[in-house]
Amino acid sequence: MADVSLQMVCKKLDSLESRLDRIEKRLVPEVKITKKEAAELERIRQEIRSGETISEKELFSILSK
């Protein structure tokens, strides 16, 4: 079996992550959002990080915009 170093594995992983990022950018175009929408998303992220939950109704209303 070939001698594989941790450095080689890390380089390969970085390469694969870069390729995945490029593929994702082609498949999922960037969406521009308003400052208000960005603030709302940040509020939701903070709630999730703090362990708070949002209602399904609130989630669906956000996703349907």
C-alpha positions as a printed NumPy array, in Angstrom:
array([[  0.   ,   0.   ,   0.   ],
       [  1.218,   3.515,  -0.772],
       [  2.616,   5.634,   2.015],
       [  0.061,   8.428,   2.566],
       [  0.848,  11.39 ,   4.765],
       [ -1.618,  13.562,   6.607],
       [ -0.4  ,  16.499,   4.533],
       [ -1.314,  14.673,   1.299],
       [ -4.77 ,  13.885,   2.662],
       [ -5.306,  17.525,   3.664],
       [ -4.229,  18.758,   0.219],
       [ -6.628,  16.347,  -1.476],
       [ -9.44 ,  17.38 ,   0.869],
       [ -8.792,  21.068,   0.129],
       [ -8.872,  20.305,  -3.583],
       [-12.169,  18.443,  -3.281],
       [-13.696,  21.245,  -1.194],
       [-12.666,  23.794,  -3.823],
       [-14.224,  21.714,  -6.58 ],
       [-17.423,  21.332,  -4.561],
       [-17.588,  25.102,  -4.002],
       [-17.253,  25.73 ,  -7.747],
       [-19.958,  23.161,  -8.536],
       [-22.316,  24.634,  -5.93 ],
       [-21.866,  28.121,  -7.388],
       [-22.891,  26.82 , -10.808],
       [-25.889,  24.895,  -9.485],
       [-27.15 ,  27.387,  -6.924],
       [-26.914,  30.955,  -8.165],
       [-26.414,  33.678,  -5.607],
       [-29.568,  35.471,  -4.606],
       [-29.44 ,  39.123,  -3.697],
       [-31.423,  40.005,  -0.601],
       [-32.354,  43.308,   0.946],
       [-30.828,  44.628,   4.15 ],
       [-34.124,  43.938,   5.904],
       [-34.079,  40.291,   4.744],
       [-30.425,  39.957,   5.772],
       [-31.264,  41.289,   9.235],
       [-34.166,  38.832,   9.521],
       [-31.918,  35.928,   8.521],
       [-29.301,  36.995,  11.053],
       [-31.97 ,  37.187,  13.773],
       [-33.062,  33.647,  12.918],
       [-29.45 ,  32.409,  12.953],
       [-28.952,  33.954,  16.397],
       [-32.129,  32.291,  17.676],
       [-31.008,  28.919,  16.365],
       [-27.53 ,  29.305,  17.885],
       [-29.017,  30.238,  21.251],
       [-31.251,  27.193,  21.19 ],
       [-34.483,  29.069,  20.59 ],
       [-36.884,  27.758,  17.998],
       [-39.191,  29.446,  15.563],
       [-42.662,  28.298,  14.709],
       [-43.38 ,  26.405,  11.504],
       [-45.724,  29.202,  10.477],
       [-42.943,  31.767,  10.861],
       [-40.499,  29.556,   8.968],
       [-42.898,  29.002,   6.065],
       [-43.703,  32.706,   5.867],
       [-39.985,  33.473,   5.585],
       [-39.36 ,  30.768,   2.994],
       [-42.329,  31.801,   0.868],
       [-41.034,  35.36 ,   0.388]])
